[in-house]
Amino acid sequence: MRTSPALRAAALAATVTVLLPLSGCADGGDKEAAEPTNQARAANATTGSPSSGLASQKLTWKKCPAPSQAQGGGKPPSPLPGGANWECASMKAPLDYAKPDGDTIELALIRAKAISPKKRIGSLIFNFGGPGGSGVATLPAFGTAYDKLRARYDLVSFDPRGVGDSDGVECETDKQLDARYQEDGTPDDATEEKAFVQDTKRFAAACEKRSGEQLPHVGTTNAARDMDLMRQVLGDDKLYYFGISYGTELGGVYAHLFPKKVGRAVLDAVVDPTEDAEQSSLSQAKGFQLALENFTKDCADRGDACKLPGSDAKEIEKGIASLLDQLEKKPVKGIGARKLTETQATTGIAAALYSKETWPLLEQGVDEADGGNGSLLLALADSLNGRSDDGRYDNSAAAYSAISCADSRERFTLEQTKAKLPEFRDASAVFGNYLGWGLMGCTDWPVKGTWKTPDVSAPGSAPILVIGNTGDPATPYAGAEAMADELGEDVGVRMTYKGQGHGAYNSGDACVQKAVGGYLLDGRTPEAGTVCG
């Protein structure tokens, strides 16, 4: 079955962060006193040669080609409403900001020019999440959703360093990734545990072998430095920014490093910057459990129209958990020679919970898998794993691990992970085991992480709009509250959307879009505590 382009785009925007099987290195950890100092030093590094030299470079914009395989493949982006074409360019940035006159890397950019040049405010830079999602491939997929913002902004996105065509990290081959995703991500005995540990070591070793020079330089702090360089190259005095999911963490780190350079910034589907790796993964287990309960309740409320067995939501959920148990023992037919395993089914279920619009696919996929046909759930899993219909993968899995593990310095042993599993299972019978084992994603990584949690405090910054969705599975609502608090008084302006799925603006809710539009286009900051939905 072919993966829907809309679902693939939704998965990218919804972030690949959460459920990349066997590579669940989270963004978290405890803050330590040294971290703000280290980040402050990082900011100082950008005020030297990179700013005065590379900031004066001129970009050559050309009509965009088709996305590369590293970006996800596909056709060239369609023209915008009115017939304008998307334009692409590359920007040079230092590989190592500590050596600003050393080697450089090329960062891939895309833009759609503002509709009204005379009213243009500047460039609105997007990051859609991950880490690991290609902004160059994702922004055109949502071109119409942001067209109102194009009235006064050039819409700009980019592949962060290590992602897509920005010196993309390479790890395992397509064949190796197919085998990896067929492995059991929730081992039950010593033999399976040994295979699991060996698999994580193999993946880390492959990344070091193929991309060892890049791995120390792909973290979020460097991506924030790149955005400030990008701001200067694009000719803007201030950064105008729209960050979604992991993009909210990137935006928070930027605000901490460059508070005086923040113009107007929106953070939507907000990562909690205060949670450590265990807390973050546990929150995600609870978030996906909440989304699953909302799905099963909706299904039960439709009575006989619901294809899944059970008289109420709890019975439907038990049926899904039972299906996963069956798949653990005996996978069913998937796509081609690939079978639908318990791990792939869990990923597919999660993929469909990112948006209420894909709930019908979840219902159909579970029903078909229960009957022995796992093709739809496997296609849903492919959408998050970055696998194209031709069997080729983008580099999102490699980039996700590289960026997450360059950021977080937490490394969990097998014994520590097993000790934490009961709490994860209590949080979610469907997702808990999977996310609990995912804690080992950075265990054998060849590069030490930078922080335990990022500092996002931004005293002196302009107000930043922080939007939380009460039904968000991937970045639970509490993250928006924490981010607004951490940004600081008079900086973080919290807004609530009472909805389902990942994020708020792309839900299409008129209230959210009006508030965001008024803020970005006209500078009208919504009242703190505004509620939509």
C-alpha positions in Angstrom: 0.0 0.0 0.0 1.3 3.5 -0.9 1.9 5.9 2.0 -0.2 9.0 1.8 1.9 12.1 1.1 -0.3 14.0 3.6 0.4 11.4 6.2 4.1 11.5 5.5 4.1 15.3 5.8 2.0 15.1 9.0 4.5 12.6 10.4 7.4 14.9 9.7 5.7 17.9 11.2 4.5 15.9 14.1 8.1 14.9 14.7 10.0 11.8 14.2 11.3 12.3 17.7 9.0 10.0 19.5 8.8 6.6 18.1 11.8 5.8 15.9 12.2 2.1 16.9 15.2 1.3 19.0 16.6 4.8 18.9 14.5 6.6 21.5 17.2 8.8 23.0 15.2 11.6 24.6 16.1 15.3 24.9 16.2 15.4 28.7 18.1 15.3 31.9 18.6 17.5 35.0 19.9 21.0 34.6 23.3 21.7 36.1 24.8 25.0 37.0 27.5 24.7 34.3 25.1 24.3 31.5 24.0 27.9 31.1 27.6 29.0 31.2 28.5 26.5 28.4 25.6 27.8 26.3 26.6 31.4 26.9 30.1 30.5 25.7 28.4 29.0 22.6 26.6 32.2 21.9 29.8 34.2 22.2 31.4 32.0 19.6 29.0 33.2 17.0 29.8 36.8 17.4 33.3 36.4 16.0 34.5 35.4 12.5 31.4 33.4 11.5 29.2 36.5 11.9 31.6 38.9 10.2 32.7 36.6 7.4 30.0 34.1 6.5 27.2 36.4 7.4 28.0 38.5 4.3 27.7 35.6 1.9 25.2 35.9 -1.0 22.7 33.1 -1.6 21.9 31.9 -5.1 18.2 31.0 -5.2 17.0 28.7 -7.9 13.9 26.8 -8.7 13.8 23.8 -6.4 14.6 20.3 -7.7 12.9 17.1 -6.4 13.8 16.3 -2.8 16.8 14.0 -2.6 16.5 10.5 -1.1 18.0 11.8 2.2 15.2 14.4 2.3 12.5 11.7 1.6 12.4 11.7 -2.2 9.3 12.5 -4.3 8.5 15.1 -6.9 9.6 18.8 -7.1 7.4 21.0 -5.0 4.2 22.2 -6.7 3.9 26.0 -7.4 2.3 28.1 -4.7 -1.2 29.6 -5.0 -0.9 32.3 -7.7 1.8 30.3 -9.5 4.9 31.4 -7.7 7.7 28.8 -7.5 9.5 27.5 -4.4 13.2 28.6 -4.5 16.1 26.7 -3.0 19.7 27.7 -2.0 22.6 26.5 0.1 24.3 28.5 2.9 27.8 27.9 4.3 28.2 27.5 8.0 31.2 26.5 10.1 31.5 22.8 10.8 32.9 23.7 14.2 32.0 27.1 15.7 35.1 26.9 17.9 37.1 27.0 14.6 35.2 29.6 12.6 37.8 29.8 9.9 38.0 26.1 9.5 35.9 23.7 7.4 32.4 24.6 6.4 29.2 22.7 5.7 26.4 23.5 3.3 22.9 24.0 4.7 20.0 23.4 2.4 17.3 26.2 2.4 13.9 26.7 0.8 11.8 29.8 0.5 8.6 31.2 -0.9 8.8 35.0 -1.3 6.3 37.3 0.4 3.1 38.1 -1.6 3.3 41.8 -0.7 7.0 42.9 -0.9 6.2 46.5 0.2 4.6 45.2 3.4 7.2 42.5 4.0 8.4 42.1 7.6 11.2 39.7 7.0 11.8 35.9 6.7 9.7 33.6 8.8 11.9 30.5 9.5 10.2 27.2 10.2 11.5 24.0 11.9 9.0 21.2 11.8 10.5 18.9 14.4 12.3 15.6 14.7 15.1 16.2 15.3 15.7 14.7 11.8 12.9 16.1 9.7 13.8 17.9 6.4 12.4 21.4 6.4 13.1 21.7 2.7 10.8 18.7 2.0 8.2 19.5 4.6 7.4 23.2 4.1 6.0 22.9 0.6 3.7 20.1 1.8 2.1 22.7 4.1 2.4 25.6 1.7 -1.3 26.4 1.6 -1.6 26.1 5.4 0.8 29.0 5.9 -0.2 31.1 2.9 -1.8 33.8 5.0 1.5 34.3 6.7 3.2 34.7 3.3 1.3 38.0 3.0 4.1 39.7 4.9 6.9 37.1 5.2 9.2 35.1 3.0 8.4 31.6 4.3 11.8 29.9 4.9 12.8 26.5 6.1 16.0 24.4 6.1 17.5 21.1 6.7 19.4 21.4 10.0 23.0 20.3 10.1 23.1 16.5 9.9 19.7 16.3 8.2 18.7 15.7 4.6 20.9 17.7 2.3 22.7 19.6 5.0 25.7 17.2 5.3 23.2 14.5 6.3 24.4 11.9 8.8 24.7 8.4 7.3 24.5 5.2 9.4 23.0 1.9 8.1 22.1 0.9 4.6 18.5 0.5 3.5 18.8 -3.3 3.8 20.2 -3.0 7.3 17.4 -0.6 8.3 14.8 -3.1 7.0 16.4 -5.7 9.2 16.6 -3.4 12.1 13.0 -2.5 12.0 12.0 -6.1 11.9 13.9 -6.7 15.2 12.0 -7.0 18.4 12.0 -3.6 20.2 10.5 -5.0 23.4 12.7 -8.0 24.4 11.2 -10.6 26.8 14.1 -12.9 27.6 17.9 -13.0 27.8 18.3 -14.0 24.2 16.1 -11.2 22.9 17.8 -8.7 25.3 21.2 -9.7 23.9 20.0 -9.2 20.3 18.5 -5.8 21.3 21.8 -4.6 22.8 23.8 -5.8 19.9 21.5 -4.0 17.5 21.9 -0.7 19.3 25.7 -1.1 19.3 25.7 -2.0 15.6 23.7 1.1 14.7 26.0 3.4 16.7 29.1 1.8 15.2 27.7 2.3 11.7 27.1 6.0 12.4 30.6 6.5 13.7 32.1 4.6 10.7 30.2 6.6 8.1 29.8 10.0 9.7 32.2 10.2 12.6 33.6 13.7 11.8 30.1 15.2 11.8 28.7 13.6 15.0 30.3 16.0 17.5 28.9 19.0 15.7 25.2 18.3 15.0 23.6 19.2 18.3 20.8 21.7 18.9 23.1 24.5 20.1 24.9 24.5 16.8 21.6 24.4 14.9 20.6 27.5 16.9 23.9 29.2 15.9 23.1 28.3 12.3 19.8 30.0 12.6 21.4 33.2 13.8 23.8 33.1 10.9 20.8 32.4 8.6 19.0 35.5 10.1 22.0 37.6 9.1 22.5 36.1 5.7 18.8 36.7 4.9 19.2 40.3 5.9 17.0 40.4 9.0 17.8 42.4 12.2 15.6 40.0 14.2 14.7 36.3 14.0 11.0 35.6 13.1 10.4 31.9 13.9 7.8 29.2 13.8 8.9 26.0 15.7 6.9 22.8 16.0 7.6 19.9 18.3 11.4 19.5 18.6 11.4 22.9 16.8 10.1 24.4 20.0 13.2 23.2 21.9 15.4 24.6 19.1 13.5 27.9 19.4 13.9 28.0 23.2 17.7 27.3 22.9 18.0 30.1 20.3 16.1 32.5 22.6 18.4 31.7 25.5 21.5 32.3 23.4 20.3 35.3 21.5 17.5 36.9 23.5 18.0 40.4 22.0 17.7 39.0 18.5 14.2 37.4 18.9 11.6 39.3 16.9 8.3 37.3 16.9 8.4 33.6 17.6 5.7 30.9 17.8 6.3 27.6 19.6 3.6 25.0 18.8 3.4 21.4 20.2 5.9 22.2 22.9 8.7 20.0 24.2 9.1 20.2 28.0 12.6 21.6 28.6 12.6 20.6 32.2 12.1 16.8 31.9 15.0 14.4 31.9 15.2 11.5 29.5 13.2 9.1 31.7 10.5 11.7 32.5 10.2 12.8 28.8 9.7 9.2 27.6 7.3 8.5 30.4 5.3 11.6 29.6 5.1 10.5 26.0 3.9 7.1 27.0 1.1 8.8 29.0 0.4 11.2 26.1 0.0 8.4 23.5 -2.1 6.5 26.0 -4.4 9.5 26.3 -4.6 9.8 22.6 -5.4 6.0 22.3 -8.1 6.3 24.9 -9.6 9.3 23.0 -9.6 7.2 19.8 -11.2 4.1 21.4 -13.9 6.2 23.0 -14.7 7.8 19.7 -14.8 4.4 18.1 -17.1 3.0 20.9 -19.4 6.0 20.6 -20.0 5.1 17.0 -21.5 1.8 18.0 -21.8 -0.7 15.1 -20.1 1.6 12.7 -16.8 1.0 14.5 -15.0 -2.0 13.0 -13.1 -2.9 16.2 -14.6 -5.5 18.6 -15.7 -4.3 22.1 -18.7 -2.8 23.7 -16.8 0.1 25.2 -13.5 2.0 24.9 -11.7 -0.2 27.4 -12.6 -3.4 25.6 -11.5 -1.9 22.3 -8.2 -1.0 23.8 -7.8 -4.5 25.3 -8.4 -5.8 21.8 -5.5 -3.7 20.4 -3.2 -4.8 23.2 -4.2 -8.4 22.5 -3.3 -7.9 18.8 0.1 -6.7 19.8 0.6 -9.8 22.0 -0.4 -12.0 19.1 2.1 -10.2 16.8 4.8 -10.7 19.3 4.3 -14.5 19.0 3.5 -14.6 15.3 3.9 -11.6 12.9 1.4 -11.4 10.0 1.8 -10.6 6.3 2.9 -7.1 5.7 4.3 -5.6 2.5 6.3 -7.8 0.1 8.6 -10.0 2.1 8.3 -7.8 5.2 6.0 -8.9 8.0 4.1 -6.8 10.5 5.7 -7.4 13.9 4.6 -6.1 17.3 7.2 -3.3 17.1 6.2 -2.2 13.7 2.5 -2.3 14.6 3.2 -0.2 17.7 4.9 2.4 15.5 2.1 2.3 13.0 -0.5 2.8 15.7 1.4 5.8 17.0 1.8 7.3 13.6 -2.0 7.3 13.2 -2.5 9.0 16.6 -0.6 12.1 15.5 -3.8 13.5 13.9 -7.5 12.9 14.4 -7.8 12.8 10.6 -5.8 9.6 10.5 -7.9 7.8 13.1 -9.9 6.0 10.3 -6.7 4.6 9.0 -5.9 3.3 12.5 -9.2 1.7 12.8 -8.9 0.1 9.4 -5.3 -1.0 10.0 -6.0 -2.7 13.3 -9.0 -4.4 11.9 -7.1 -5.7 8.9 -4.1 -6.8 11.0 -6.4 -8.7 13.3 -7.5 -10.6 10.1 -4.0 -11.3 9.1 -3.2 -8.4 6.7 -0.7 -6.0 8.3 0.0 -3.9 5.2 -1.7 -0.7 6.4 -0.2 -0.7 9.8 3.2 -1.4 8.3 2.7 1.5 5.8 1.9 3.8 8.7 5.1 2.6 10.5 7.1 3.3 7.3 5.8 6.9 7.3 7.5 7.5 10.7 10.6 5.5 9.9 11.3 7.4 6.7 10.9 4.5 4.3 9.8 5.2 0.7 7.6 2.9 -1.4 10.7 1.8 -3.3 12.4 0.5 -0.1 14.8 3.4 0.3 15.1 5.4 3.6 15.6 9.1 4.2 18.2 10.0 6.8 15.8 10.9 9.5 16.6 7.9 11.8 20.3 8.6 11.6 19.8 12.3 12.1 17.4 11.8 15.0 19.9 9.6 16.9 22.9 11.9 16.0 21.2 15.1 17.2 19.5 13.6 20.2 22.6 11.9 21.5 24.8 14.9 20.8 22.4 16.9 23.0 21.6 14.5 25.9 24.4 13.0 27.9 22.2 10.4 29.7 23.2 6.8 28.9 21.1 4.0 30.3 22.4 0.6 31.1 20.4 -2.6 30.4 19.9 -3.0 34.2 18.7 0.5 34.7 16.3 0.2 31.7 14.8 -3.0 32.9 14.3 -1.5 36.4 12.2 1.3 34.9 10.0 -0.8 32.7 7.2 -1.5 35.3 6.5 2.2 35.6 6.3 2.5 31.8 4.0 -0.4 31.6 1.7 1.1 34.2 1.6 4.3 32.1 0.5 2.4 29.0 -0.1 -1.2 28.2 0.3 -0.4 24.5 3.2 2.1 24.4 5.0 1.8 27.7 7.2 -1.2 27.1 8.3 0.2 23.7 9.2 3.6 25.0 10.8 2.2 28.1 13.2 0.1 26.0 13.8 3.1 23.9 15.8 4.7 26.7 18.8 2.8 25.5 19.0 4.6 22.2 22.1 6.6 23.2 23.8 4.0 25.4 26.6 3.1 23.0 26.8 6.4 21.2 30.4 7.4 20.3 30.0 11.1 21.2 29.3 12.5 24.7 26.2 14.6 25.1 26.2 18.3 25.9 23.5 18.7 28.5 21.0 17.0 30.7 18.3 19.5 29.9 18.6 22.6 27.7 18.6 26.1 29.3 15.8 28.1 27.6 15.7 31.1 29.9 15.6 34.2 27.8 15.5 37.4 29.9 15.3 40.4 27.7 13.7 38.6 24.8 10.6 39.8 23.0 7.4 37.9 23.9 7.2 34.4 22.5 3.9 32.7 21.9 3.8 29.2 23.4 0.8 27.0 22.3 -0.1 23.7 24.0 -2.7 21.2 22.8 -4.5 19.4 25.6 -4.9 16.2 23.5 -1.3 16.1 22.1 0.1 12.6 22.2 3.7 13.4 21.4 4.3 16.6 23.4 1.8 16.6 26.2 0.2 19.8 27.2 2.3 20.2 30.4 5.3 21.0 28.2 3.8 24.3 27.1 3.3 25.3 30.7 6.9 24.4 31.5 8.4 26.1 28.5 6.5 29.4 29.1 7.7 29.4 32.7 11.3 28.6 31.8 11.4 31.3 29.1 10.7 33.7 31.9 8.3 36.3 33.0 7.1 38.7 30.2 8.6 36.3 27.6 6.6 33.1 27.5 3.0 33.8 26.6 1.0 30.6 27.0 -2.0 29.8 24.9 -4.2 26.6 25.0 -5.9 24.7 22.3 -8.4 22.1 23.4 -8.1 19.5 20.6 -6.7 16.2 19.4 -3.5 15.4 17.5 0.0 16.8 17.5 0.1 20.6 17.4 -2.5 23.4 17.2 -2.0 25.6 14.2 -2.2 22.9 11.6 -5.4 21.6 13.1 -7.2 24.2 11.1 -8.8 25.8 14.2 -9.9 29.3 13.3 -9.3 30.7 16.8 -5.7 29.5 16.9 -4.9 30.6 13.4 -6.4 34.1 14.0 -4.4 34.5 17.2 -1.1 33.3 15.5 -1.8 35.5 12.4 -2.5 38.6 14.5 0.7 38.1 16.4 3.0 37.3 13.5 1.5 39.7 10.9 0.4 42.6 13.1 2.4 42.2 16.3 -0.7 41.7 18.5 0.4 39.4 21.3 -2.6 37.3 22.5 -3.5 37.7 26.2 -1.7 35.1 28.3 -4.0 32.2 29.1 -6.1 32.5 25.9 -8.0 29.3 25.2 -9.2 28.0 21.8 -11.2 24.9 20.8 
